[in-house]
Amino acid sequence: MEQGHLSFESAGGMVPAFFAKPASPAGSVVVLHEVWGLVPHIEDVCKRISKLGFTAVAPDLYWKHNELLVPEKIRAAMEGVWNLSLLERRDINRVREALAKKGLSHEIMRVATTLYNQDFRDQMLDDAVACVKYSYERTPRVATLGFCLGGGISARVATRFSQLTACIVFYGEPPDTLAVQKIRAPILAIHAEQDEIINSKIPEFVQSVLASGKDLTLKVYPATRHGFFNDSNRETYNGAAAEDAWELTKWFLSRKLRQ
């Protein structure tokens, strides 16, 4: 297995990424990181995918804000807005108000307002699509695999790149109903039972996917929390669910990328 770092071109510049590649890849998987960024856990996921026979590439979606968007600061910012709805988190003024009430620093406010800034979110999606295109040029069978923040991006890439072979979403925010119509790739959606904000959008998403005749595999793991797959976060990690979800992921990738 070969592993290391590469960069690819996107609209905003050259985006850095981690990769892990087997000797004879059967396809590629673009791994889209959680809100914590391109941390060792995501690199480990790439290595595990490589051992399955696929090239894994994980773009650093925070590459323009690496000094600001680090796990410790992100955790403080997320705790400050945890009680806000998804809609409220899209309102920068509402985010600032919630953080100010908790007496958090100006820097933590910058972290939160950056994460929820729509232009930044659009840039992350553009970079993810560019990474998929980069991978597609090298192996024409490409899947996306995203967690949390990256899970939502994974689903949105499927609305933007019609040649995508497969799409895997771990507890990510689903795209809206109109965007679902553009999806061509089969979807594997994995969710945690105790994830009220994300799960509130699942029924509408499932209804839209099925009404459009899309290929959807959905599993919700009982008694689990958002982030249950991440074994570096002991607060939310659930070993049994993570192991089962990985087996399901392996099955899905093998079924779709090796056809």
N, C-alpha and C positions, 0 to 999 in steps of 0.2 A: 504494500500500500504506500502510495506517495501522498504526502500531506504538506501543507504550507500556506503561503499567502499569495494572492494574485490581485489584480485590479482590472476593472472593465469600465467601458465608457458609458456614461449616462448623460442626460441633458445638463446636469449641474457640474459635471467634471468626472474625474476618474474615481470610481468607488472601490475601496479596499474590501477584500473578502477572504475568508478562510476556506480552504478546500481539502478534501480527502478523496483520493482516487485509486480504484483498484487497477490491476494490470490490464484487464479487458472489460471495461464497463458496458453493461447492458442498457444503460440509460443514465439520466441525470436527475438529481433531486435538489431543488433550490430550497434551502432551509432558512426560514424567516424567524428571527429571534423574538423573544418575549420583550416586555417593557424594560427588562433589566439590561438589554443590549447584547452585544456579541461577547458573551462570557464563556468561560471554560465548559460549562454544561452544554452549550450549543455546539462547541467544537467537538465534544464527546459524541453528541448525536450524529454529527457528520461522519465521525470515524465508524460508528456503528452502521451507518448506511453504507459506507464504503465496503465494509465486511460482507454486506449482502450482495455486492457486485455492481453497485451504482456509484457514479461520481456524485459527491455532495459538495455544494457550494453555498456558503452562508455569507451574504453581504452584510457589511456593517452599515445598517440604516441610520446610525447616529454619527456618521463620519464627519459631518460638519460641526458637530457639537460634542466631541468626545471629552473635552475637559469639563463640560457642564453636566452632561447626561451620564453619570456614573451611578452604580447601584445604590450607594448609601444616600445620595441626594434624591434619587428617584423614589426610594422607599419613603423618605420624609414627605415628599410632595404627594405621593399616592395616599398616604395616611391622612393627609390634610383634606383630600377631596373624596375620600372613600364613601361618604354618605350621600354624595351627589348622584343624580341619575345620569345616564349617558347623554341626554339632551342638555342637562345643566353643565356637564363637563365640556360641552362644545361652546359654552358661553364664557369667554375669557373673563369678563367682568364678574361673573358668578364664581369662577375659580379663584380669582384674586380676593374676593370678599370672604370666601370660605377659609383661605389660607391666612388672611389678616386676622380673622377671629381667633385663630389658634396661635397667633403671635409668631408665625414662622418668618424666617429671614427673607430678605429681598432676593437672595440667590435661590432659595427654594421656590420662591414665587416664579422666578425666571425658568426654573426647571419645569414647573407645572404648565406655565403659559406656553412654553416651547412645545411640550408634548401634546398639548391640546390645540395648538395652532393649526388651522386648516391648511395653510400653505406648506407647512412642514410635513403634514400627513400626506399631502399630494406629492411632495418630493419623495417621501419614502416609498409610495406606491410606484412612482416613475422609476426609481432605482431598482425596485423589485422586478418590475417588468423588463427593465434593461438587463438584469441578471438572467432572467429566464431566456431572453433572446440570445444572450451571450452563450448560454448553455445549449440552446437549441441549435445554434450554428455548429456545435461540436458533436452533440448526440441528439438526433431529432426526436427522441422520446424523453420528454421532460415532465416531471411532476413538481408541484410545490408542496411543502410541508411547513406549516406555521403554527406557532404557539402564542396564545394570548394576543397581544398586539399584532404579532406576525400571523396569527391565525386569521384575523380579520383581513389582513393584507393578502394572505394566500387566496382567500375567496374572491377578493377584488381583482387580483391578477387574472383569475379565470374569466372575469367579465371583460378583460382588456386584451387577452391573448388567446385567440381562437384555436391555435395549434397546440395548446397545453394538453398533455396526455392524461394527467390526473391531478386532483387537488385534494389535499388533506388539511383539515382544520381542527386544531385542538383549542377548544373553548375560546373561539374568536367571534367577534361581533359579525353577524351575517350582513351581506349587502342588502340594499333595499329591493323591493319587489321588481321594479322596472329593470334594474341591473341584472337580476337573476336570469332574465330572458336571454341575455347575451352569453351565458355560460354554455360551453360545449363539452367540457371535460367531466368525467365522473367524479363525484365528490364523496369523500369519507369525512364525516363530521363527528368528532368526539367531544363530549361535554361532561361537566361535573354537575352532580345533582344540586349541590349547594352553591349556586352561582346565579343568584336571582336576576341581576342586571342583564347579563348576557342571555340567560335563558328566556327572558321576557320576549325576546325577538325570534325565538326558535319556531314557535307555531306558525307564524306568518311566513317565515322562510321556507319551512317544510311544505306548507300548502302551495306556495308559489313554485317551488322546485317540482313537486309532483304534478301540478297542473300544467307545467311546461314539458312534462315527459322526460325530465332529466334523470340521470343515474345517481341515486343517493343512497349511501349507507350511513345510518345514524345510530350512535350508541351513547347513552347517558349512564354514567357510572354512579350507582347509589352511594350515599354517605361520603362523597368526595367534594373537595373544594377546588375552586379555580387555581390552576397551577399544580395539580396533583402529580403530573408527570416529572416535574423538576426535582431530581433527587438531591440537589444542592440547597433546596429550601425546605427545611424540616418542618416548618409551620404548616405547609400544605401538602407535602409529599405523601402519597399513598402507594406503598410498594406493590400490593396486589393488583390495584387498578392500573398502575403504570406498566406492570409486566403484561397484563392482559391487553392493554391498549397498544403496546409495542408489538405483540403477536398479531393483532388486527392490522396494524400498520404494515408489517412485513407481508402479510397475506395480500393486502391491497396493492402494495407496490409490485410484488411479484406478478400478480394477476394482470395489472395494467401495463407495467413497463416491459414485461417479457413477452407480451403477445406478438 
